[in-house]
Amino acid sequence: MKKIFLLQTILIMFLAWSCTENKNNQELKPGTPASVQVSAERLNRIDSMIIQSIEDKWIAGAVGFIARDGKIIYNRAFGESDLENGTPMQTDAIFRIASQTKAIASIGLMMLFEEGKFLLDDPVSKYIPEFANPQVIDKYNPADTSFTTVPASREITIRDLFTHTSGIDYALIGSPMMNAVYSKAGIMGGFGNDRITIGDDIRLLGKQPLVHQPGERFTYGLNVDVIGYLVEILSGQKLDQFLKTRLFDPLGMEDTWFYLPEDKHQRLVKVNTEDQNRTVVPMPDQEIVNYPLTNGVYFSGGAGLSSTTKDYAIFLQMLLNKGVYKGKRLLASRTVELITSNQIGDLNVGKDKFGLGFEITTEAGQAVLGISEGSFAWGGYFGTTYWADPEERLVCLLFMQQVPLSHGEIQNKFKAMVYQALDD
């Protein structure tokens, strides 16, 4: 009797272990909504919303992607990828993902963290001397862009970079004050640059004043471009090569590049803009945004990549799998927990928190659209958005290419409509 009981106990433990192992090693494959407790009928409501947005001339086109439990249950293209020529959008269309690059570069640096190359609270100046003895702007004169500074209370740490609490702002899209300061210094905006390397730009950035004391508040800025340069310093490889060998190739992300190979050029979606009536129109000067079609040398860790919904979903699924994909472990599960946990204490990003490269949904954030507490998310300048929900085992993306995107409610409607389709 005791032997039978022991065998039953071992069997139960084995089954529990194998279920956990399977859950943490899901590979994205096509599936039916019903197989993962999602209503196909309710998913179709998303189609209606996006199609209506296109008919109303709010956007030209989009690709939506939803996976649950590793099953791809929604992968649909709408509208046009080239508004001027009427080219139909395809599900494998390539989009400029801009700030979605940040999560990828951040994961790259955390791989080096696992190798003991640095500690999160190391001062950045330990690896990039130009960041030593930081100064903070005290008084600023907009008439001639002159300013005075005071010494920073402490040095910027690598953790500050991950969490955008360093006091580094953005060039071009940052505050008017820092736009002027960075412009005078020749700091680049983060993408579309083929004249200098990321190292040239970041060493120059290190000599500029901060907009506030390190750790004082969240200021979205060029922090992850600094992270990209740290990857180069600590790995001895250019950022594009490091990410290709350590992330893209192992994950099978064949359509994710800083600068696209020629055979992929035709799949790059054209960027649109809006007229005075907030109606979508082709962007007149595509040359400004056609950096993915060049042979640039600036590998922006904060904004430089282009990708597809499927490729980026694979990256997110690896994180939902606690660092494993297709049987390959890229990160330790504890590292993934660190990355996706609150790293900014009592500070806030809207109603949410911030981890090491991701916005983290809080209980207050969940109350807005229904996205589960603990989900990790962000988006990109050209109209792309994503999130991964560990509680509901979801990976969700909606990609568009439009600046400005006045009708940003399309993204929020998509988020809410994913959850109304869950059937469990």
N, C-alpha and C positions, 0 to 999 in steps of 0.2 A: 504493500500500500504506500509506504514511504517512497519507494522507488518511482511509482506512478506519479505521485505528487511532485517529486523532484523533476521528473521529465516534463510534466505539465508546466512547472515554473520556468524551466529552461526554455521551453517552446514559446511561452508568452514573452519572455525577455527577448528572445531572438526576433520574434515578429515585431515587437515594439522598436527594437534597434533597426530592423530592416526598413520599417515605415519611415523612421526619422532619416535614415541614410538616403532613401529614395526621395523624400521631400527636399533634402538639401543637395540633390544632384539632378535637378530637373533640367532637361534640355528643351529649348523651344521647338515645338512641333505642332502642326495643324491639328485642331480638335474641334468638336462641336460645342456650342454654348451649353447644351443640356448636360454634356458629360462633366461639366464643372459647375453645375447649378446656376446657370445664367439663362435668362429668358431671351431667345432669339427675336421674338416679337418686340420686346422692349428695346433690344439693341438697335432695331431698325429705326427707332425714334431719333437716334443720333444721325442717321442718314438724312432724315427729313430736315433736321435743324441745319446741317451743313449745306444741303442743297438749297434751302431757303436763303441762307446767307450769301450763296453764290448768285442766286436769282435777284437778290436785292442789291447786288453789286458791292457788297461789303468786302468780299475777298474774291480772288480768281480761282483758287483751288486749295486742296488740302489732302493730306494722308492721315488717316486715323488707324491706330494699332492698339489692340487690347489682348493681353494674355493672362490666363489664370491657371495656377498650378502647372505652369509650363506649357499649357495648351493655347495656341494662337486661335482665338475665337472671333477676332475682328481685325481685318487687314484690308482696308478699302481706300481707294483713291477717288477724288472728286474734282470736277472742274478741269482747269487747264494749268499746265506747267509753264507755258509761254503764252501770255495773254494776247500779245501782238500777232502771233502766227496761229493761234488756236490749237496748239499742241495739247492733246489730252494728257492729264496727269496719270502717272503710273505708280503702283505701290513700291517700286524700287527706285523712285526718283531720289536724287541726291540734293540735300538741303544744306545751306550754310547754318551750322548749329550754334555758332557764336559762343555765348556763355555756357552752353552745355559742354564745351571743351573743359571747363573748370573742374568738373567732377572727374573727368578722365585723367587730367594732369595731377589732380590731388591724389587719386588712387596710385598713379605712378610714383609719386613721392613717398606714399605710405608703404609701397613695396620696399623702398630703400630704408625706411624706418625699421621694417622687419629684419633687415640685414645689419642693423646696428650702425648705420651710417650717420645718424643724427638723433637728437632727442627733441621732442616737441617744444620744450621751453628753452632750447638753445637760442642765443641771440643770432639774428640773421647775419650780423657783422662777422661772426666766427667763420663764415663761408664766403661772404661778399663784403670785403672791408669798407666799401663805400657807404655802407649803412651804419657805420660807427658814429657815435656822438650825435644822435638825431636832434634836430631842432623842430619846434612847433611854431606855426605862424601866430603872432601876438596881435599885430596891427597891420591892416592892409589898406592901401589907397587905390581905389579902382580907377582914378583919373590917370595914373601913370603906372599902375600895377606894381608899385613898390611895396615893400613889406618889412616889418621887423619880426624877430623871432625870440623865443625863450628856449632854454634847453629842455628837452623831453625829460619826463620824470624817470624814465627807464628806457632801455633798448627795446626795439621791436623783436619779438620772438617768432619762431616759425609757426607756432600755434596762432599767433595774431594774424599771420598771412592766411591760413586756412579759414579763419573765422571772420575776415574782413574787419578786424578791430585794431588794425595797426596804425590808422591815421593816414594811410595812402589813399588818395582819391583816384578818380578816372580822368584821363585826358579826353578832351572833346565832349564827352557826355557827362562829365562830373559837374561840380559846382562852378559857377562863373569865375569865382576867385581862383580856384585851382586850375581851371581851364587856362586862364591867363598865365599863371605861374608856370605850368607845364609847357605851354606853347612857347613862352619866352626861352625856356631851357631846351626846347627841341625834343620833348618827350612824345613818343608816338602813342596812338590811340589803342593799339592792341591787335589790329589786323589790317590787311591790305597794304602791307609795307614790304617792298622788295629791295630796299636800299641798305638796310643795316640788319645786324643779327639781334636776337633777343638779349644776348650778353651786353652788347653796346648800349642798348636802351635801358636795361636794368641797372647797369653801373652808373649811368647818368641819373636815373630815378633815385638811386640811393643818396645822392647829394642834395636832393630837394627837400624843402621843409614839409612837415606833416600838417594835416588840417586839424588834428586834435591829438591829445595825449594818447599813447598806446594803451589799449584796453578800455578806453573811456566810453566808446560807443561803436555801433556798427556803421561803417561807411563803405559802401560798395566801391571797389576800386581795382587797381592793377595788381593786386596782391598775388593772384594766381599766375600772372606773368612772371613774377619773382619766383614762385614755386617751380614754374617750368625751367627757369634758369638754374635753380638749385638741383633739379633732376640732372641737368647737363653736367654741373660741377661734380656732383656726388657719384654719378654713374660713369663719367668719362665718355658719354655718347651724346650726340645731338638729340634733342627732344623727340623729333620725328622717328628716329631710328629706335630709341629706347621704347617708345610706346608701341611701335610696330612689332618689335621682337618680344616684348614682355606682356603685351595686352592684345593687340589686334590679331596677330598671327595665331596665338594659342586659342583665342575665342572664335576665330573664323570671321572676324570683322573685315571683310574684303573691300568694303566701300567707304571706309573711314580714312580720310587723308587730310593733310594740311594743303597740299597742292595736288590736284587730281591727275592721274595718268591720262594721256590723250584719249584712250579708248573709253573713258568714262565722262568725257566732257559733255556729250549730248544729253546726258541724264541730269545735268545740273539745272535746277529750277531757276527761272528768271525772277528777279526781285521786282515787286510792284510797289507803288506808292498810292497816295490818295489826292484827289482834287479838292477844291474848296468846299465841295458838298459832301466830303468824306466818302466819295465813291472811288473804288479801286481803278487805277490807271497804270499803264506800264511806266516803270521808272525811266526817265529820259536818258540818263547817263549810266548805262550798265557798266561802263569801264571802272567806275568807282567800286563796284561790288563784285567785279569779276576776278578778284584775287585768287580764287581756287583754280582758275585756268592758267595761272602764270607759273613760273619756276622760281618762286620766292625763296629767300633764305631766312626769313623771320618766322620762327615757329612759336606762335603765341599760345602759351599755356592757358590763357584766359579766354581766348575767343577765336582761335585760328582754324578749327577743324570744320570739315563738311562730312555729312554722313546720311544714312537712311534710317527710317524708323526701325527696321528689322535689326540692323547692326547695333543701334543704341539700346534696343530692347534686350539683346543678348548681354550687353554690358550690365544692364540693370538686373537681369535674371541671375547673373553670376553673384551679384551682391545679395539678392534674395536667398540664394543658395548658400549663403555664409562663406563666400569666397571660392566656391567650386563650380566648374562648368565642364561638361563632357568628361567627368572623371579627373579633371586636372585641377589641382588646388593652386589658385593664384594668390590668395590672401588667407590668413588664419581667421577663423570665425571670431575670435576675440578682437582682432583688428577691425573687422567689419562692424562689430558692436561699438567700438571706440569711434569710428568714422560717423556712424549714424546716431550718436547720442549728443545731447545738448553740451556744447563746449563754450557757451557764452554766458553761463550763469544767469543773473537776473536781467541781463540785457534782452531785448526782443527784436525780431525782424517782423514787423507788423504784429500779428497775433501769434507768431511762431518763434522757434529757436533756430540755431544754426549749429551744425556739426562740423566735421572736417571736410568741407567741400559741398555740403548739401543743406538746404533748408529742412528743418525737422518739424512736422506738424504736431501742434500741442492740442490739448483738450479744447482750448478756445478756438484754435484753427479748425478743428474738426467740426465745430458748430456752424461754420460758414457754409461749407459745401458737402460735408459728410465724409470727407477723406479721413481715414482712420488716424488716430493719434499714433505717432511713431513712424508715419510714412516719411519718405525722403524725396525731395523734389527740387526742381529749378526750371529754367527755360533759357531761351536765347533771344538776342536783340532783333532778329529778323522774323519773329513770330512762331517760334517752336516752343513746346512745353512738354514736360514729362513728370511722372511720379511713379514710385514703387511703394506698394502697400504691403508690409509683412503680415499684418493681421488678416487681410483678405486674399493674400497671395497673388496680388495683381501687379502687372507691369502695363502702364498706359502712356501713350504718346499721341500728340496731335501736332503735326508739322505744317506750317504755312511759311510764305516768304513775302513779307510786306512791312514797309516802314514809311510812315507810322501805321499802326494798327489801331485805329480809333475804336473799333468794335471788339475790344478785348474780351467782351462778355462771351464770345464764341468759345474761348478756352474754358471759361468757368462753367458754361452750359455743358460742355463736353464732360467735364469732371463730375458734375452733379448727375448727368445722365448715365455715366458708367455705373454708379451705385444704385440708381433706380432699376437697373437691369438685373441686379443680383437676386437670385431666387432661392436663397437658403436662410 
